[in-house]
Amino acid sequence: QALLVESGGGVVQPGGSLRLSCAASGFMFNVAIMSWYRQAPGKERELVATLNSVGNRKNYADSVRGRFIISRDNAKKTVALQMNNVEDADTAVYYCHATIDTANTWGQGTQVSVSS
């Protein structure tokens, strides 16, 4: 059974940094396209960042490009999202997502709150 478990969420001040991590199990992690999504209160879920299976192709939403960094460790079956210079608009539940062909797996989400 495919499983994704996020960790690292919490409260961070504007301009601060936070690192999210996602641990994968139950599927072939090294061939999966891994992504981070987020959903703010009252808004639709949106794509934040995507990373291909070998980790050399990354895409970011315009709103986070230059501030967030997605990375993966295929040996440890983890994917991370380094969040730098966070803004109030980054407050959301962040979800880890895996895609292999047409199969999709979601994590349970981790809350990130930006507040002074």
N, C-alpha and C positions, 0 to 999 in steps of 0.2 A: 504494500500500500504506500503510495507516494505521500510524503509528509514534508511540510515546510514549517519551521518554527522560528519566528522573529524574536529578537531581543535588542535591548539598548535604547528603547524609547524613554522619554522622561520630559522634564521641564528644563528649558534652556533659555538664557537671556538673549535678546536681540544682539546680533553680532558674534554670538558664541558658536561653539562647535558641538556636534554630537555624532556618534558613530553607531549605525544600525548594523546588525548582523542577522543572517538567516542561515540556519542549518538544515540541510536537505537529507532525506533518506528515502529508501524504497523505490528509487528509480535511477536511471543512468545519468547522473548529474553531469558528467563530462560531455554529453552531447546536447544538453538542454540549453536553450536560450533563456537567460535569467533577466528578470526585470524587477524594478520597484515601482509601485503605484502608490497613490495617496488619495484619500478622500476627506475633504474638509466638511464641517457641518453644513448641511443644506446644499452641498454641491455634488456633482457627479464624480465618480472615481476617475482619476487622470493618470496617464503614464508619466513617470518621473525620469527613469533612465533604463536603458536596455544594454545588455552585454552579450556578445555571441559566445559560442561554446568554448573557444580557445582564448577568449579574453582580449582579443586585439581589435575589436570593433565595438565602439560605444556610441550610443545616441542619448541625448539629453533633451528634456523639455526646455524651451527658451527661458522659462522662468528660473531654472536652476543652473543653467550652463555657466561654467566658470566658478561656481560655488560648491557644487556637489560632485563627488567622484564615486563611480561604481567600480567594484573590483570583485574578483572571484579567486578562490583557491580550490582547484579541482581535486587535489589530493585530500583536502579536508572536507570537501563537499560543502563549502560555505560561500556565500556572496555577501558583500558588505556595501553599505552606502555611507560614505563620509560626507557629512553635512557641515559646511563652513559658512561663516558670515550669515547665519540664519536670520530670517525676517519673520514678522508677524504672520505673513501670508503662508509660511511654511507649516503652520499649525494644522495638523491632520492626523488621521490614522494611516500609517504606512504599511503597505502589504508587499510581501515577497511573492513573486510569480514565476512559475517555470513552464516552458513550452517545449514539447517534443512532438514534432509533426503536428497533429491536430489535438493532442492531449494537453490539457491545461490543469495546473495545480496552484492553489492559492494557500497562503499562510493565514493565520488567524488575525494578524495585524498587531501593530504596536503603536501606542499613542505618543505623538510628539507635540508638545505644547511650548510655544515661544511666548515668553512673558517676562516682563521686567518686575 
